[in-house]
Amino acid sequence: MNRTISIGNQSFEKIRTGDSFYIDKTLLIKEWWEGRDDVTLVTRPRRFGKTLNLSMLECFFSTTYAGRDDLFRGLSIWEQEEYQALQGSYPVISLSLAGVKAGHLRGAKDGIIKAVANVYDAHSYLKDSLVLTEQERWNFDAFQNYSVDPSPKKEIADSVVTASLQTLSIYLERYHKKKVLILLDEYDTPLQEAYVSGYWKELVAFVREFFNLTFKENKKLERGILTGITRISKESVFSDLNNLEVITSTSEKYCTMFGFTEDEVRVSLEQFGLGHMLERVRYWYDGFRFGSETHIYNPWSITKYLDAGRFDTYWANTSSGSLVSKLVREGDADMKVQMEDLLGGNAIETNIDEEIVFQQLEDSNEAVWSLLLASGYLKTVHVSEADDEHVPVYRLALTNLEVKKEFCRMIQGWFKKPSARYNDFIKALLANDVDYMNQYMNQMTSAVFSFFDSGNRPSGQTEPERFFHGFVLGLIADAKIDYIITSNRESGLGRYDVIMEPRDKGNSAYIFEFKVKAPESETELEDTVRNALKQIKDKAYMEMLIQRGIPEDRIQCYGFAFEGKRVLIGKEE
C-alpha cells in the first residue's frame, strides 16, 4: 500500500506521525553536524525541501522534542547509534521569513517582528521560570503583545528587534545551560520583495544588523543555519559575518540533501506503479544540478505528479514569479534576444557570479542570468575552465519542459491586458489584413509601450527595440505551435529581423523587418517601410526559407516602421 502524499505539508513531525510519503534526508543531520561550521547558508530554488529539512533539524535537536525517537526510528540517522543521544538535546530557535512579502518598508518590518513574536511565543515557558528579571519579562511580553496588537502605541524600536534573537539566545542558554541552535528559513524573501517594491536600500541596513547580532555577535550561539533562494552579496547583508559557510548549487556539500535524486525518483515511481513513466518524468522535471549531481528533480513537482498521476507545471504554479517577470520584461534588447534563444531550445553563454548583487540587476544582464540560475530557471550545460586571465564562461539552458512552459505563460500574460488583444494581431496577420495590423499595433504602442520600459535602465533611443523584442517574445509564446520563430539582431540602430517559418510547409512564411525612422534620410514613415522591405530583398532573407522548401510566392514580407509610439506596417506586394 502506498503512503499518502501530504501535499503542502512542511512539518516533519506531521509527516512522520501521519506515516505520509517521505524520502529520507536525515543524513543531512550527520553531514551538517560533522561539518562543524559556525553558520551555514544553503541556497536552493523554491520548493526544494528547505523548510522540511529545517523542520527535521528542529525535531531532531530541539529540547521540545526530547524523547521523540519515534520520529526517527527506521530512518538513516537512527542507524548511527552515536547520534541517538543528540536527539532532543539543544535549545533551538526556529524562524521563517517566508511570509514577509510586503509592498513597503513598514510592512516588511512588521512581518519580521511578527515572525520573531512567534518564536518568543514558542518559548513562553521562560516567563514562568526564574531565569528572567522583571525587565526581561517586560521585553518578552512586548513581542507577544505586538503580535496581537501591532498598533503605533506598541511599536518596538529597531534596535530591540535586530537584537531580539540574540536576546532570546541569552535567555535560553541561561535556562537550559546550553548554547542554542538557530534555524532561519527563507532569509532572502523580504529582500527580494523589497527589491521588487522599491525599498531595497531602506531594508538592507535593518536586515544586516539583524543578521549580524543573531549570527556573528551572538556569544550564546552554538551553530546556525540559514536557507534561501539566493546568495545575496556579502557587502549587502553579510558584511560582518566572516564565520559564514555558503553552500550554493555548485557546492559539493549537501548536494543530494535538497531535491530528489534520480534513484529516489525511480524508486518512488515504482512504489506508485509509475515506473514506466521515468523517461517522461525526466523530460518534464529533471535538469537541476547541485555540485557533481547532474540529475536532481524538484520535490514539489514529483510529489504532485505522484499524487495526481498527470503531468503539469506544478512548480511553476507555486509562485507568481514577480521578480523574474520584472527582470525579463524590463531587460534590454540583448536580454530579450537571448530569452528567445532559450525558449527556442538553445543555450546562451555568459559569466556568472553566485553572489547576487541586487543593485546590479538594473544594469547587468550577467547579474540577471546569475539570479535565474540560482532560482532554478536555468541549468548549467557546460562551464569553461578558468585561468589567470579569464573567468569561467557558463553555458546555460532552460532547466526543463516545466520551466519552459512557465516562461511561455509569463510572456503571454504580458499581452493579455485589455488593451493588448494579442490573438487579434495573429489572426489579422494570417488573414493578410494590413489595415487592422496597423490599427492594432498603434493601439498597442500607446497602451503597452510604457509597460515594457518601466524599469530603472534608461533606454534612450533603444526604447522601440525593447518593445518590439517583447512583442517577438509574445509571438514565440502564442504562435510557436504552428511556427518556428527566429530573431537575428542586425547591425545598426534598432534593426531586427524576425522570421516565422511554418511547421506545415503548405502554409505561408513571414519575414518582419523592424526599422526606426532615420530623420536625416527619411521624410515619412512610408519611406522607412520601403527601406525595411528593400533590406529584406537586398539581404536575401528569403533564401533560407526557399532552401527549406517554401515557395517564394508563399513568403510574406512585412516592413515595420516606427517613430516613438507611431507605427506603420507595410507589405511587399
VOTIMAR-986192 format. One line per field, with one value per residue (C-alpha): x, y, z; residue in three letters; residue number from 1. Coordinates in pm, 1 decimal. Layout:
<rs>
c1 X ...
c2 Y ...
c3 Z ...
aa ALA ...
i NUM ...
</rs>
This chain:
<rs>
c1 0.0 136.1 184.2 -41.3 122.3 53.9 52.7 195.8 290.5 628.6 615.3 848.6 655.5 320.3 460.8 619.5 330.8 88.5 305.4 297.3 522.0 874.2 1212.7 1476.6 1708.0 1804.3 2172.9 2177.8 2182.4 2508.0 2669.3 2583.6 2684.4 3015.6 3091.2 3131.7 3061.4 2951.8 2691.7 2581.1 2385.9 2224.7 2074.4 1831.2 1536.2 1189.7 1007.7 1327.2 1268.7 1445.2 1161.5 1103.2 1473.6 1487.0 1177.1 1360.3 1664.8 1439.2 1265.7 1599.9 1788.6 1525.7 1458.6 1091.7 1111.8 1318.9 1228.8 1058.6 1270.4 953.1 1004.6 1339.6 1316.7 1358.2 1540.9 1909.1 2016.1 1884.5 2120.7 2403.3 2388.7 2616.4 2358.6 2069.9 2199.0 2189.5 1816.3 1628.9 1942.3 1963.5 1751.2 1650.4 1529.1 1342.0 1231.3 1084.0 1071.2 881.8 567.8 733.1 611.7 524.9 490.0 650.5 918.8 684.3 504.4 833.5 945.9 606.7 635.1 978.6 859.7 562.2 794.6 1011.3 699.6 606.5 948.0 908.9 565.1 715.2 942.9 686.0 773.3 1070.2 836.8 720.0 1074.0 1313.7 1570.0 1413.4 1418.0 1109.1 1257.3 1333.3 976.6 857.7 1079.4 949.6 588.1 650.0 686.2 388.2 170.8 286.1 174.6 -175.1 -195.2 71.5 -56.3 172.4 149.2 306.9 576.6 909.8 1235.7 1450.9 1741.3 1526.3 1408.4 1751.8 1883.2 1575.6 1718.5 2045.9 1848.5 1635.5 1954.3 2075.7 1751.1 1755.4 2119.8 2054.3 1758.7 1897.0 2263.8 2346.6 2411.5 2141.2 2096.5 1930.5 1745.0 1637.4 1430.2 1385.4 1613.1 1604.3 1227.5 1188.5 1486.5 1354.8 1017.9 1191.6 1371.9 1053.4 864.5 1141.8 1257.1 1567.8 1811.2 1589.7 1552.6 1913.7 2058.2 1791.8 1839.6 2219.3 2213.9 1957.3 2178.1 2496.6 2360.7 2195.2 2479.3 2804.1 2781.7 2580.5 2802.4 2525.3 2506.5 2629.0 2554.3 2322.5 2183.6 2005.1 1825.6 1716.8 1695.3 1981.4 2325.3 2293.2 2626.9 2827.2 2856.5 2477.8 2369.3 2656.8 2938.7 3016.0 2971.1 3319.8 3208.4 2961.2 2992.7 2798.9 2654.7 2528.4 2417.8 2782.0 2892.0 2952.3 2828.3 2468.8 2434.9 2181.3 2006.4 1779.1 1578.0 1527.1 1799.3 1713.8 1743.2 1497.2 1258.0 1287.7 1209.1 916.8 766.6 788.6 620.7 326.6 309.6 452.0 796.6 730.5 690.3 1050.2 1153.4 862.9 914.0 1277.7 1174.3 932.7 1109.8 1480.0 1759.0 1863.9 2228.7 2388.6 2760.4 2850.5 2494.1 2361.4 2011.3 1820.6 1441.1 1215.6 1042.1 720.3 667.9 745.2 516.4 236.2 279.6 277.9 -39.6 -227.2 -83.2 -64.0 191.6 151.7 354.2 327.6 645.6 563.1 220.7 354.7 474.9 384.8 749.4 714.5 1088.1 1174.4 894.6 1008.9 1371.2 1294.9 1021.1 1234.4 1553.4 1727.2 1707.7 2005.4 1833.4 1514.6 1707.3 1882.4 1548.8 1420.3 1719.3 1645.7 1278.9 1387.0 1576.9 1920.1 2178.9 2337.6 2687.9 2757.8 2968.5 2809.0 2861.2 2697.0 2691.5 2377.1 2411.9 2059.2 2180.1 2340.8 2022.9 1923.5 2239.7 2385.7 2240.8 2501.7 2354.8 2008.4 2127.2 2303.4 1975.7 1782.9 2042.1 2021.5 1641.5 1630.1 1500.9 1830.8 2067.8 2440.1 2515.1 2889.6 3146.0 3469.4 3792.4 3909.4 4264.6 4460.8 4322.4 3968.6 3677.9 3467.1 3203.2 2878.1 2666.4 2307.5 1975.0 1620.6 1605.8 1327.9 991.7 809.2 1025.6 986.4 610.6 623.4 816.0 578.7 282.3 455.9 520.0 165.0 42.8 218.4 -2.7 -330.3 -415.2 -747.5 -572.1 -346.7 -570.5 -275.0 -458.4 -631.7 -298.2 -209.2 -550.0 -505.8 -157.3 -280.2 -574.7 -342.8 -537.9 -268.7 -514.2 -610.9 -249.1 -168.6 -467.2 -379.7 -9.6 -67.3 -313.7 -58.5 226.0 8.6 -126.2 155.9 478.8 549.4 476.0 780.6 1005.1 916.8 1247.5 1534.7 1758.6 1703.8 1692.2 1702.8 1672.4 1665.5 1316.5 1142.7 1379.8 1286.7 918.3 942.6 1159.3 895.5 648.5 862.3 863.3 484.9 492.7 701.8 465.0 146.9 244.9 518.1 282.9 246.6 565.8 937.5 1031.4 1384.5 1515.5 1853.5 1979.4 2131.8 2398.9 2282.3 2022.0 1714.8 1728.8 1597.5 1494.5 1220.0 1122.6 812.8 872.7 563.8 593.5 346.5 529.1 193.2 132.3 276.5 602.7 654.7 954.5 942.5 1195.9 1180.3 1329.6 1343.0 1278.7 1600.8 1506.6 1813.1 1722.1 1353.8 1084.3 781.9 724.4 633.5 998.2 1108.0 870.4 1010.2 1364.8 1273.1 1124.0 1424.7 1656.1 1466.8 1522.4 1881.5 1993.0 1814.0 1630.3 1402.8 1682.8 1680.0 1306.7 1327.7 1604.8 1376.9 1109.0 881.9 788.1 867.0 500.9 414.8 668.5 507.8 739.9 646.2 825.0 760.3 849.2 828.4 898.3 839.0 494.8 388.9 396.5 338.4 330.8 367.7 368.0 566.1 312.7
c2 0.0 340.1 602.2 905.3 1212.5 1502.6 1790.1 2115.1 1964.6 2104.0 1975.1 1680.8 1582.6 1569.7 1375.1 1115.4 1075.5 1054.3 792.0 1007.2 974.4 1085.1 1047.9 1004.0 1306.8 1258.6 1207.2 1585.1 1590.7 1393.8 1581.1 1922.5 1833.4 1682.3 1982.2 2189.3 2516.4 2801.0 2939.1 2774.1 2932.7 2686.2 2828.9 2626.2 2713.4 2738.2 2417.7 2215.2 2086.2 2365.4 2419.4 2048.2 1989.9 2268.8 2122.3 1788.0 1951.0 2115.5 1786.9 1614.6 1866.5 2066.6 2000.9 2046.3 1705.8 1528.8 1159.7 1169.4 891.4 764.7 1040.9 895.6 521.4 346.3 640.0 658.0 882.8 637.1 373.3 599.2 498.8 778.2 1029.4 888.4 1063.1 1401.5 1383.7 1647.2 1784.9 2152.6 2464.7 2562.7 2892.2 2824.2 3122.1 3162.1 3482.5 3316.2 3514.4 3857.7 3982.8 4346.8 4627.4 4884.0 4911.4 4932.7 4619.3 4430.5 4528.4 4434.0 4094.2 4032.2 4139.0 3902.0 3617.7 3695.0 3713.8 3359.8 3241.0 3415.1 3256.8 2911.3 2965.8 3130.1 2881.5 3108.5 3370.9 3133.0 3039.8 3219.3 3292.4 3623.2 3950.8 4171.9 4392.7 4087.9 3963.8 4303.1 4273.6 3921.7 4037.3 4324.4 4088.8 3874.8 4182.9 4328.6 4014.9 4060.2 4439.1 4594.3 4947.8 5254.0 5268.7 4923.2 4994.5 4828.4 5009.6 4879.0 4822.3 4590.8 4396.1 4348.4 4219.0 4004.7 3662.1 3741.3 3835.3 3520.7 3314.7 3457.8 3358.2 3006.5 2944.3 3061.1 2824.1 2513.5 2562.3 2504.6 2724.6 2747.2 2634.9 2891.5 2782.4 3064.8 2970.6 3182.7 3459.7 3640.9 3658.4 4006.1 4132.0 4008.0 4165.8 4489.3 4498.9 4440.7 4702.9 4964.2 4985.5 4764.6 5023.8 5110.6 4746.6 4633.3 4822.9 4680.6 4322.8 4348.2 4444.7 4172.0 3901.1 4037.9 4035.8 3696.1 3504.5 3696.2 3885.6 3613.7 3450.3 3209.0 3059.0 2701.1 2679.6 2837.9 2752.6 2978.4 2881.5 3090.8 3103.4 3343.5 3412.8 3785.9 3964.6 3976.3 4352.9 4385.1 4181.8 3964.3 4219.0 4132.0 3753.9 3616.3 3286.6 3205.3 2882.9 2928.8 2628.1 2710.6 2495.3 2445.4 2317.6 1950.5 1977.4 1860.0 1813.2 1528.6 1657.4 1913.0 1782.8 1423.6 1223.7 1013.0 693.6 834.5 932.1 589.9 407.3 641.0 592.1 215.7 233.7 415.6 186.4 452.4 309.6 300.4 681.1 762.7 892.9 1135.7 1242.2 1313.6 1524.2 1730.1 1767.7 1672.0 1920.1 2065.2 2023.0 2056.4 2001.5 1689.4 1556.1 1618.8 1470.0 1642.1 1672.4 1928.6 1755.5 1954.1 1858.0 1492.4 1460.5 1641.5 1410.2 1101.2 1228.7 1339.1 1090.9 1350.9 1595.8 1966.2 2277.0 2219.5 2402.4 2695.5 2736.1 2781.0 3137.2 3444.4 3486.6 3863.4 3928.2 3706.3 3857.3 4210.1 4141.6 3977.7 4222.3 4526.4 4378.0 4532.6 4410.0 4177.0 4000.0 3955.9 3807.4 3565.8 3473.8 3393.8 3163.6 2988.2 2938.9 2800.9 2523.6 2679.1 2769.2 3105.0 3182.2 3427.7 3492.8 3409.7 3548.6 3339.1 3640.4 3818.2 4195.8 4329.3 4678.3 4536.2 4371.6 4705.0 4736.1 4390.3 4105.8 3878.1 3950.7 3859.9 3528.7 3457.2 3509.2 3289.3 3014.2 3035.8 3037.0 2716.3 2857.6 2789.0 2495.0 2472.0 2280.0 2342.4 2554.9 2658.4 2629.1 2945.6 3071.9 3372.3 3594.2 3467.9 3391.9 3080.5 3110.4 2929.8 2773.0 2791.1 2649.8 2637.0 2368.2 2150.0 2146.9 2269.9 2582.9 2649.6 2635.8 2878.4 3134.9 3098.3 3156.3 3454.1 3617.4 3556.6 3722.8 4046.5 4066.9 3970.0 4313.4 4450.1 4682.0 4408.0 4173.4 3970.8 3689.7 3950.0 4053.1 3694.8 3649.6 3969.6 3861.4 3523.0 3693.5 3944.0 4231.6 4502.8 4778.4 4605.1 4519.6 4891.6 4982.5 4717.3 4798.4 5170.7 5092.2 4852.7 5103.0 5367.2 5137.9 4894.7 5064.4 5216.6 4880.8 4735.5 5027.6 5078.8 4965.7 5167.2 5138.0 5443.2 5306.6 5629.0 5563.4 5187.7 5202.8 5082.0 4786.4 4682.6 4699.5 4502.3 4236.8 4198.1 4166.2 3894.7 3700.6 3718.6 3571.9 3282.6 3218.2 3232.0 3107.1 2855.6 2559.6 2633.2 2830.8 2820.3 3173.8 3304.2 3651.8 3779.1 4116.1 4314.4 4584.4 4941.6 5118.8 4915.7 4677.6 4341.2 4061.8 3812.3 3504.4 3290.5 2957.2 2733.2 2381.1 2283.5 2371.5 2427.3 2742.2 3088.0 3204.1 3557.4 3788.1 4100.8 4380.5 4649.6 4990.4 5313.0 5616.5 5796.5 6169.4 6267.4 6042.4 5952.3 6216.5 5995.7 5660.3 5528.3 5583.5 5376.7 5094.9 5091.9 5076.8 4789.6 4592.2 4677.5 4543.7 4211.4 4184.4 4312.0 4077.8 3781.9 3683.7 3461.7 3225.2 3031.1 2966.9 2874.8 2627.2 2468.0 2402.8 2704.5 2854.4 3223.4 3304.6 3182.1 3406.8 3723.7 4019.3 4298.7 4619.9 4773.6 5141.3 5323.3 5664.6 5692.7 5539.7 5579.1 5261.1 5191.3 4839.6 4779.8 4462.2 4364.1 4310.7
c3 0.0 -99.2 167.2 141.5 -6.2 228.1 -21.9 110.1 446.7 551.8 909.1 965.1 1277.7 1097.3 803.2 1027.7 1271.9 980.4 806.8 493.6 189.6 278.3 111.1 379.6 401.0 766.6 688.1 644.4 1026.6 1035.7 748.0 892.6 1248.0 1147.2 926.3 1244.7 1060.9 1287.1 1047.7 722.5 437.3 195.9 -122.8 -330.6 -559.4 -409.9 -321.6 -284.1 68.0 256.1 502.2 557.5 621.0 878.5 1042.5 1052.5 1217.1 1475.4 1556.1 1596.3 1807.5 1996.0 2364.3 2273.4 2100.8 2365.7 2375.8 2034.1 1888.8 1718.4 1460.0 1352.8 1402.7 1068.8 913.0 820.1 1106.6 1368.3 1234.6 1354.3 1719.6 1837.4 1713.1 1911.7 2224.5 2045.3 1979.3 2183.8 2347.5 2239.5 2275.5 1921.2 1778.9 1455.1 1246.5 898.2 693.2 407.2 482.5 483.6 145.6 194.9 -53.4 177.7 445.9 743.5 633.8 598.6 946.4 1088.3 921.6 1071.2 1416.4 1394.2 1294.1 1597.8 1816.4 1708.1 1824.6 2161.3 2195.5 2127.2 2427.1 2655.0 2929.1 3005.7 3151.6 3424.0 3518.9 3749.8 3477.0 3366.9 3557.4 3565.4 3293.6 3081.0 3121.3 3000.9 2693.9 2637.7 2659.4 2415.8 2119.7 2210.6 2263.3 1931.4 1752.9 1891.0 1852.1 1621.0 1679.4 1688.9 2069.2 2085.3 1827.0 1906.5 1842.0 1555.9 1794.0 2007.3 1702.4 1548.9 1883.8 1954.5 1867.0 2035.0 2348.0 2331.7 2295.6 2626.4 2798.2 2653.4 2740.5 3094.0 3130.1 2952.9 3046.3 2683.4 2382.4 2116.3 1757.4 1529.9 1214.8 981.5 677.1 361.0 483.6 148.2 88.2 246.5 46.3 -287.7 -215.4 -114.6 -448.7 -648.4 -445.8 -447.2 -84.3 -100.5 31.2 327.6 437.1 388.7 685.7 917.7 797.2 804.7 1173.6 1248.8 1092.1 1245.5 1602.0 1553.2 1390.7 1449.4 1777.3 1949.3 2213.4 2307.1 1956.1 1916.6 1544.8 1293.1 953.3 704.1 385.0 90.9 -285.2 -347.0 -210.1 -162.1 -174.9 144.3 115.9 119.1 420.7 544.0 562.0 925.2 902.3 844.1 1002.1 722.1 518.0 193.9 8.8 -341.6 -634.6 -736.4 -393.2 -321.3 37.2 84.2 -292.8 -255.5 55.7 -110.7 -404.4 -520.4 -693.9 -996.9 -792.8 -538.6 -816.8 -980.9 -656.5 -581.4 -927.0 -888.0 -547.1 -703.6 -1007.8 -1238.7 -1306.4 -1680.9 -1683.1 -1583.5 -1926.3 -1945.6 -1584.3 -1668.6 -1970.1 -1761.1 -1428.1 -1448.3 -1514.3 -1181.5 -1087.3 -744.6 -718.6 -916.5 -903.7 -1254.2 -1222.2 -942.8 -950.3 -790.5 -494.2 -527.6 -892.0 -827.9 -526.0 -709.0 -1007.8 -786.0 -618.9 -934.3 -1183.2 -1459.5 -1590.8 -1523.5 -1437.6 -1063.3 -961.9 -1188.9 -1033.6 -678.2 -733.0 -934.5 -1029.6 -989.4 -965.7 -1262.7 -1470.5 -1384.1 -1479.0 -1814.4 -1909.5 -1830.5 -1972.0 -2268.5 -2627.5 -2584.4 -2298.5 -2497.6 -2788.9 -2551.5 -2396.8 -2744.8 -2791.9 -2462.8 -2548.1 -2883.7 -2706.7 -2744.0 -2482.0 -2404.2 -2282.0 -2002.8 -1696.9 -1361.8 -1014.1 -742.4 -510.4 -622.7 -611.8 -636.1 -718.9 -1035.6 -1161.1 -1308.8 -1516.6 -1573.6 -1777.7 -1622.0 -1278.6 -1407.1 -1555.5 -1223.4 -1039.3 -1283.1 -1238.4 -858.5 -874.6 -1078.6 -1406.8 -1582.2 -1566.0 -1635.6 -1953.9 -1953.2 -1769.7 -1936.8 -1744.2 -1572.6 -1594.5 -1473.2 -1749.2 -1794.8 -1564.3 -1635.8 -1905.4 -1829.3 -2098.1 -1971.7 -2089.7 -1956.5 -1689.7 -1829.4 -2003.5 -1693.9 -1674.3 -2047.2 -2013.5 -1722.1 -1925.0 -2218.9 -1987.4 -1828.4 -2163.5 -2282.2 -1963.7 -2058.3 -2366.3 -2205.2 -2071.4 -2201.2 -2447.2 -2580.7 -2778.5 -2891.2 -3067.8 -3283.6 -3431.3 -3522.3 -3683.7 -3884.5 -3995.1 -4117.5 -4292.5 -4464.4 -4303.6 -4303.0 -4209.5 -3886.6 -3813.2 -3826.9 -3612.3 -3357.8 -3340.1 -3282.9 -3006.6 -2860.9 -2855.9 -2692.0 -2422.8 -2353.5 -2464.3 -2122.5 -1958.4 -2133.6 -2047.1 -1682.4 -1538.2 -1399.5 -1704.3 -1924.8 -2275.1 -2476.9 -2846.0 -2794.9 -2642.2 -2962.0 -2982.9 -2629.1 -2706.3 -3027.9 -2873.2 -2605.5 -2889.8 -3054.8 -2729.0 -2743.8 -3092.4 -2966.3 -2680.5 -2888.5 -3234.5 -3157.9 -3202.8 -3573.9 -3645.2 -3577.5 -3476.2 -3520.9 -3446.8 -3556.2 -3444.1 -3728.0 -3704.0 -3684.1 -3477.3 -3397.3 -3696.3 -3601.8 -3838.3 -3744.9 -3944.1 -3883.9 -4054.6 -4079.3 -3948.1 -4219.6 -4543.3 -4711.8 -4505.9 -4560.4 -4406.4 -4275.1 -4264.6 -4049.1 -4059.2 -3790.0 -3860.7 -3664.9 -3882.4 -3974.8 -3980.8 -4182.7 -4477.0 -4438.7 -4457.0 -4386.7 -4218.4 -4564.0 -4659.5 -4362.1 -4458.2 -4813.6 -4678.2 -4445.2 -4734.0 -4952.4 -4682.5 -4678.1 -5052.5 -5060.9 -4783.8 -4940.1 -4626.3 -4836.8 -4936.0 -4610.2 -4641.2 -5009.3 -4935.0 -4680.0 -4940.0 -4903.9 -5242.9 -5288.9 -5354.4 -5005.3 -4830.0 -4694.7 -4624.2 -4384.7 -4302.1 -3958.4 -3932.1 -3606.0 -3466.3 -3093.5 -3041.7 -3405.9 -3613.1 -3981.4 -4124.7 -4496.3 -4704.1 -5012.2 -5288.6
aa MET ASN ARG THR ILE SER ILE GLY ASN GLN SER PHE GLU LYS ILE ARG THR GLY ASP SER PHE TYR ILE ASP LYS THR LEU LEU ILE LYS GLU TRP TRP GLU GLY ARG ASP ASP VAL THR LEU VAL THR ARG PRO ARG ARG PHE GLY LYS THR LEU ASN LEU SER MET LEU GLU CYS PHE PHE SER THR THR TYR ALA GLY ARG ASP ASP LEU PHE ARG GLY LEU SER ILE TRP GLU GLN GLU GLU TYR GLN ALA LEU GLN GLY SER TYR PRO VAL ILE SER LEU SER LEU ALA GLY VAL LYS ALA GLY HIS LEU ARG GLY ALA LYS ASP GLY ILE ILE LYS ALA VAL ALA ASN VAL TYR ASP ALA HIS SER TYR LEU LYS ASP SER LEU VAL LEU THR GLU GLN GLU ARG TRP ASN PHE ASP ALA PHE GLN ASN TYR SER VAL ASP PRO SER PRO LYS LYS GLU ILE ALA ASP SER VAL VAL THR ALA SER LEU GLN THR LEU SER ILE TYR LEU GLU ARG TYR HIS LYS LYS LYS VAL LEU ILE LEU LEU ASP GLU TYR ASP THR PRO LEU GLN GLU ALA TYR VAL SER GLY TYR TRP LYS GLU LEU VAL ALA PHE VAL ARG GLU PHE PHE ASN LEU THR PHE LYS GLU ASN LYS LYS LEU GLU ARG GLY ILE LEU THR GLY ILE THR ARG ILE SER LYS GLU SER VAL PHE SER ASP LEU ASN ASN LEU GLU VAL ILE THR SER THR SER GLU LYS TYR CYS THR MET PHE GLY PHE THR GLU ASP GLU VAL ARG VAL SER LEU GLU GLN PHE GLY LEU GLY HIS MET LEU GLU ARG VAL ARG TYR TRP TYR ASP GLY PHE ARG PHE GLY SER GLU THR HIS ILE TYR ASN PRO TRP SER ILE THR LYS TYR LEU ASP ALA GLY ARG PHE ASP THR TYR TRP ALA ASN THR SER SER GLY SER LEU VAL SER LYS LEU VAL ARG GLU GLY ASP ALA ASP MET LYS VAL GLN MET GLU ASP LEU LEU GLY GLY ASN ALA ILE GLU THR ASN ILE ASP GLU GLU ILE VAL PHE GLN GLN LEU GLU ASP SER ASN GLU ALA VAL TRP SER LEU LEU LEU ALA SER GLY TYR LEU LYS THR VAL HIS VAL SER GLU ALA ASP ASP GLU HIS VAL PRO VAL TYR ARG LEU ALA LEU THR ASN LEU GLU VAL LYS LYS GLU PHE CYS ARG MET ILE GLN GLY TRP PHE LYS LYS PRO SER ALA ARG TYR ASN ASP PHE ILE LYS ALA LEU LEU ALA ASN ASP VAL ASP TYR MET ASN GLN TYR MET ASN GLN MET THR SER ALA VAL PHE SER PHE PHE ASP SER GLY ASN ARG PRO SER GLY GLN THR GLU PRO GLU ARG PHE PHE HIS GLY PHE VAL LEU GLY LEU ILE ALA ASP ALA LYS ILE ASP TYR ILE ILE THR SER ASN ARG GLU SER GLY LEU GLY ARG TYR ASP VAL ILE MET GLU PRO ARG ASP LYS GLY ASN SER ALA TYR ILE PHE GLU PHE LYS VAL LYS ALA PRO GLU SER GLU THR GLU LEU GLU ASP THR VAL ARG ASN ALA LEU LYS GLN ILE LYS ASP LYS ALA TYR MET GLU MET LEU ILE GLN ARG GLY ILE PRO GLU ASP ARG ILE GLN CYS TYR GLY PHE ALA PHE GLU GLY LYS ARG VAL LEU ILE GLY LYS GLU GLU
i 1 2 3 4 5 6 7 8 9 10 11 12 13 14 15 16 17 18 19 20 21 22 23 24 25 26 27 28 29 30 31 32 33 34 35 36 37 38 39 40 41 42 43 44 45 46 47 48 49 50 51 52 53 54 55 56 57 58 59 60 61 62 63 64 65 66 67 68 69 70 71 72 73 74 75 76 77 78 79 80 81 82 83 84 85 86 87 88 89 90 91 92 93 94 95 96 97 98 99 100 101 102 103 104 105 106 107 108 109 110 111 112 113 114 115 116 117 118 119 120 121 122 123 124 125 126 127 128 129 130 131 132 133 134 135 136 137 138 139 140 141 142 143 144 145 146 147 148 149 150 151 152 153 154 155 156 157 158 159 160 161 162 163 164 165 166 167 168 169 170 171 172 173 174 175 176 177 178 179 180 181 182 183 184 185 186 187 188 189 190 191 192 193 194 195 196 197 198 199 200 201 202 203 204 205 206 207 208 209 210 211 212 213 214 215 216 217 218 219 220 221 222 223 224 225 226 227 228 229 230 231 232 233 234 235 236 237 238 239 240 241 242 243 244 245 246 247 248 249 250 251 252 253 254 255 256 257 258 259 260 261 262 263 264 265 266 267 268 269 270 271 272 273 274 275 276 277 278 279 280 281 282 283 284 285 286 287 288 289 290 291 292 293 294 295 296 297 298 299 300 301 302 303 304 305 306 307 308 309 310 311 312 313 314 315 316 317 318 319 320 321 322 323 324 325 326 327 328 329 330 331 332 333 334 335 336 337 338 339 340 341 342 343 344 345 346 347 348 349 350 351 352 353 354 355 356 357 358 359 360 361 362 363 364 365 366 367 368 369 370 371 372 373 374 375 376 377 378 379 380 381 382 383 384 385 386 387 388 389 390 391 392 393 394 395 396 397 398 399 400 401 402 403 404 405 406 407 408 409 410 411 412 413 414 415 416 417 418 419 420 421 422 423 424 425 426 427 428 429 430 431 432 433 434 435 436 437 438 439 440 441 442 443 444 445 446 447 448 449 450 451 452 453 454 455 456 457 458 459 460 461 462 463 464 465 466 467 468 469 470 471 472 473 474 475 476 477 478 479 480 481 482 483 484 485 486 487 488 489 490 491 492 493 494 495 496 497 498 499 500 501 502 503 504 505 506 507 508 509 510 511 512 513 514 515 516 517 518 519 520 521 522 523 524 525 526 527 528 529 530 531 532 533 534 535 536 537 538 539 540 541 542 543 544 545 546 547 548 549 550 551 552 553 554 555 556 557 558 559 560 561 562 563 564 565 566 567 568 569 570 571 572 573
</rs>
